[in-house]
Amino acid sequence: MITQLDTENANYDLTTQQTVLTHTPNVNAPVLCQGLILLGDGVDNLDGTGGNFEVTVTVGGQVIEPDPKVVAFSTAPRAAVWTDAFPVPANAEVLLKIKSPNAGDDDVDVTASLHDVGVSANGVWDEVISKELHNVPLSAAKRVRQLENIHIIHEGTAQGSGTGDNTIVLAATASADDSWYDEDWLTLVEGTGAGQMRHVDAYDGTTKEMVVGEDWKFKPDATTDYIIVQRSSSHVHLLEAAALTQIVTTLMANAGFTAGGTMTFAEQLKIVVAWCAGNWRLKSGTTNVYQLFDADNGVTVILEMTLSQTTPYRTITVI
């Protein structure tokens, strides 16, 4: 797993050594890093002479040997160079520097970036988790805290890759509703293609085929285990009105009354909300008749309940 830690962009006179990136990866834990330097943007390019460029990396003020690292460039006007991977102790500052041998490289667009190439290794998960680290970027403590916001709504083993380069056929236990997982996130966690995460663009509840937002680097197959993390409200708004009506009817029955045939769903729901809110008052002039008021305005009487010491112990009248 590779995570970009920092990126910096500017134009430089590379005829002298220039520091193109300065970054401290992690103040609390060691990190395995690698640097990337991109030269030229299509406008402010290298002069095309090529030759031996010099790259220097310092960690915590100490130069990584050999210094400089000499890289032979071609005559291409745009080029890129990776550093070797190097460990960075906790709270150590990294500098990336570069120098060109060519007098014409006096105004070159340079983008430098620093990457954590061992995020899930010793630099994160082996550290001690403490409250002081809960907001430290890339710390295990912060990653664990962020897990509370993850809601896995489905997991299983794929049946295959599907019909395209950006599809997967979910397990037979997946939802039978079309578009049920749209806008969520799918992650391949084990088997072929493990480690890839994609945004869900479409889902067919009949075939179980899911379309993701980007082609797979390694297509999943019947050995691939996956999880789907909720990122949308679809699992709420796709609940059909008929199902909601059944919920309300059940609640009303449990509360001791049923709706007449002329009541709308909204009226049923309003009664249940008012019932749950406890907006009850003793009816004026009575000792055993209670009125339930509209939860919205607190004035309109929705129903009355008459209590008795003999059966029926309560009689409910919808107003």
C-alpha positions in Angstrom: 0.0 0.0 0.0 1.4 3.4 -1.0 0.1 6.7 0.5 1.1 10.2 -0.6 2.3 12.2 2.4 3.1 15.5 0.7 3.5 17.2 -2.7 5.1 20.5 -3.6 5.2 22.3 -6.9 7.2 25.3 -8.1 9.5 26.5 -10.9 13.2 26.2 -10.1 16.6 27.2 -11.6 18.1 23.7 -11.6 21.6 24.8 -12.6 22.3 24.9 -8.9 21.1 22.4 -6.3 17.5 23.1 -5.3 15.4 21.8 -2.4 12.1 20.8 -4.0 10.4 19.2 -1.0 10.5 19.5 2.8 8.3 17.3 5.0 8.1 15.5 8.3 6.2 12.2 7.7 5.2 11.3 11.3 6.2 12.9 14.6 5.4 9.8 16.6 6.4 6.8 14.6 9.0 5.7 12.0 7.9 5.5 8.3 9.3 3.9 5.2 9.3 6.6 2.5 10.1 7.0 -1.2 10.4 10.3 -3.1 9.2 11.1 -6.6 10.4 14.2 -8.6 8.6 15.2 -11.8 10.4 17.6 -14.1 8.6 19.6 -16.8 4.8 20.3 -17.2 4.5 20.7 -20.9 5.3 24.4 -20.8 8.3 24.9 -18.5 10.3 21.9 -19.5 13.9 20.6 -19.4 16.1 21.9 -22.2 16.3 18.4 -23.7 20.1 18.0 -23.4 19.9 15.2 -20.9 23.0 14.1 -19.0 23.8 13.2 -15.3 21.4 14.8 -12.8 22.2 14.8 -9.1 19.6 13.8 -6.5 20.1 14.2 -2.8 18.0 13.0 0.1 18.5 14.1 3.7 16.7 12.7 6.8 16.9 14.5 10.0 19.7 16.7 8.7 21.8 13.7 7.6 22.6 12.9 4.0 21.6 9.5 2.6 24.6 8.0 0.8 25.7 7.8 -1.9 25.4 11.5 -2.3 24.7 12.8 -4.7 22.9 9.9 -6.4 23.7 10.4 -10.1 20.8 9.6 -12.5 21.4 9.6 -16.3 18.6 11.5 -18.0 17.6 11.1 -21.7 16.9 14.0 -24.0 13.2 14.0 -23.2 11.9 17.5 -22.2 9.8 15.9 -19.4 11.2 13.3 -17.0 10.7 11.7 -13.6 12.9 10.1 -11.0 12.2 7.9 -8.0 14.5 7.7 -5.0 15.1 4.4 -3.4 12.9 3.6 -0.4 14.4 4.9 2.9 13.4 4.7 6.6 12.5 7.9 8.4 12.7 7.9 12.2 9.9 9.5 14.2 9.8 13.3 14.0 12.6 13.5 11.3 12.4 16.0 8.5 13.0 14.8 4.9 14.5 17.0 2.2 14.5 16.2 -1.5 17.1 18.0 -3.6 18.0 18.0 -7.3 20.5 19.6 -9.7 20.8 19.6 -13.5 24.1 19.7 -15.4 22.5 21.8 -18.1 22.7 25.6 -18.3 19.3 25.7 -20.1 17.4 24.2 -17.2 17.1 27.6 -15.4 13.3 27.7 -15.3 11.8 24.2 -14.9 8.5 23.2 -13.4 9.1 20.7 -10.7 6.6 18.7 -8.7 8.0 16.6 -5.9 6.1 14.2 -3.7 6.9 12.0 -0.7 5.2 8.6 -0.2 4.7 6.2 2.6 5.4 2.8 1.1 4.8 0.8 4.2 1.7 2.3 5.8 0.4 -0.9 7.3 3.7 -2.1 8.5 5.8 -1.1 11.6 5.2 2.6 11.1 1.5 2.4 12.0 0.0 -0.8 13.4 2.9 -1.7 15.8 2.8 1.6 17.6 1.3 2.0 21.0 -2.3 3.4 20.8 -2.9 6.3 23.2 -5.3 9.2 23.4 -2.5 11.7 22.5 -2.3 10.1 19.0 -6.0 10.1 18.2 -5.7 13.0 15.8 -2.1 12.4 14.5 -2.2 11.8 10.7 -1.4 8.2 9.7 -1.3 7.0 13.4 -2.9 3.7 14.4 -4.9 5.5 17.0 -6.5 7.8 14.5 -7.2 5.0 12.1 -8.9 3.0 14.9 -11.0 6.0 15.9 -12.1 6.5 12.2 -13.4 2.9 12.2 -16.4 4.0 14.3 -17.7 5.8 11.1 -17.5 2.7 8.9 -20.7 0.8 8.4 -20.2 -2.5 6.6 -23.6 -3.2 5.0 -22.7 -6.4 3.2 -19.7 -8.8 2.8 -19.2 -12.0 1.0 -17.3 -14.0 -1.7 -17.7 -12.9 -5.3 -19.2 -15.3 -7.8 -17.0 -13.9 -10.6 -15.7 -10.8 -12.4 -18.9 -10.1 -14.4 -19.2 -8.9 -18.0 -16.8 -6.0 -18.0 -13.4 -4.8 -16.9 -15.1 -2.8 -14.1 -17.6 -5.3 -12.9 -18.0 -7.9 -10.2 -20.7 -10.4 -9.4 -21.5 -10.4 -5.7 -22.5 -13.3 -3.5 -26.0 -14.8 -3.8 -26.7 -13.2 -0.4 -26.4 -9.7 -1.8 -29.4 -7.4 -2.0 -32.1 -8.3 -4.5 -32.9 -4.6 -5.0 -31.5 -2.7 -8.0 -29.3 0.2 -7.2 -29.2 -0.8 -3.5 -25.4 -0.3 -3.2 -25.1 2.7 -5.6 -22.8 5.4 -4.2 -21.3 3.0 -1.6 -17.7 1.8 -1.6 -16.6 -1.8 -2.4 -13.2 -3.1 -1.1 -11.6 -6.4 -2.1 -10.1 -7.8 1.1 -8.9 -11.3 0.3 -8.2 -13.5 -2.8 -7.6 -12.3 -6.3 -7.5 -8.5 -6.6 -7.3 -7.9 -2.8 -6.5 -4.4 -1.8 -8.5 -2.6 -4.5 -11.3 -0.2 -3.5 -13.8 1.2 -5.9 -16.9 3.5 -5.9 -20.1 1.7 -6.8 -21.8 3.2 -9.9 -24.6 0.7 -10.5 -26.0 -2.6 -9.2 -28.3 -5.2 -10.6 -30.2 -7.0 -7.9 -31.2 -9.8 -10.1 -27.8 -10.8 -11.6 -25.9 -9.5 -8.6 -23.5 -7.7 -11.0 -22.0 -4.5 -9.7 -20.4 -1.8 -11.9 -17.6 0.2 -10.3 -16.2 3.6 -11.2 -12.8 2.5 -12.5 -11.4 -0.6 -14.3 -9.8 -3.2 -12.0 -6.0 -3.5 -12.1 -6.5 -7.2 -11.2 -10.0 -8.5 -12.0 -11.7 -10.3 -9.1 -12.9 -13.9 -9.4 -14.7 -16.6 -7.4 -11.9 -16.5 -4.8 -12.3 -12.8 -4.0 -13.7 -11.8 -0.7 -15.2 -8.3 -0.4 -16.9 -5.8 1.9 -19.3 -2.9 1.0 -19.1 0.2 3.2 -22.1 2.5 3.3 -21.5 5.9 1.9 -25.1 6.9 0.8 -28.5 7.3 2.2 -30.0 4.9 -0.3 -30.5 2.3 2.3 -33.0 4.6 3.9 -34.8 6.3 1.0 -35.2 3.1 -1.0 -37.4 1.6 1.7 -40.7 1.3 0.0 -43.8 3.1 1.3 -45.6 -0.3 1.6 -42.9 -1.4 4.0 -43.2 1.8 6.0 -47.0 1.4 6.1 -46.5 -2.1 7.5 -44.2 -0.8 10.2 -46.6 1.9 11.2 -49.5 -0.5 11.3 -47.6 -2.8 13.5 -46.6 0.0 15.8 -50.2 1.2 16.1 -51.4 -2.4 16.8 -48.8 -2.7 19.5 -50.0 0.6 20.9 -53.5 -0.7 21.2 -55.3 0.7 18.1 -55.7 0.2 14.4 -56.3 2.7 11.7 -59.5 3.1 9.8 -59.6 2.4 6.1 -59.8 6.1 5.3 -56.6 7.1 7.1 -53.6 8.0 4.9 -50.1 6.8 5.6 -49.1 10.3 6.7 -51.9 10.4 9.2 -50.9 7.0 10.5 -47.3 8.1 10.9 -48.4 11.3 12.6 -50.3 9.3 15.2 -47.4 7.1 16.0 -45.0 10.0 16.3 -47.4 11.8 18.6 -47.9 8.6 20.6 -44.1 8.1 21.0 -43.6 11.7 21.9 -46.0 11.3 24.9 -48.0 14.4 24.0 -51.0 13.4 26.2 -53.4 15.5 28.2 -56.4 14.6 30.4 -59.6 15.7 28.6 -61.2 18.7 30.3 -64.2 17.7 32.5 -63.2 14.0 32.7 -61.1 11.8 35.0 -60.4 8.9 32.7 -60.3 10.2 29.1 -56.9 11.2 27.7 -56.3 13.0 24.5 -53.3 12.6 22.1 -52.3 15.9 20.4 -50.6 16.6 17.1 -46.9 16.6 17.6 -46.5 19.4 15.1 -48.8 22.0 16.6 -49.7 20.6 20.1 -53.3 21.8 19.5 -55.1 19.4 17.2 -56.5 16.3 18.9 -55.6 13.1 17.0 -57.3 10.5 19.2 -58.8 9.9 22.5 -58.2 7.0 24.9 -60.8 6.1 27.6 -59.6 4.0 30.5 -61.7 1.6 32.5 -61.2 -0.7 35.4 -63.2 -3.4 33.6 -62.8 -4.9 30.2 -62.2 -3.4 27.8 -59.6 -1.6 29.9 -59.1 1.0 27.2 -61.0 2.2 24.3 -59.3 4.3 21.6 -61.1 6.6 19.2 -59.4 8.1 16.2 -60.5 11.7 15.8 
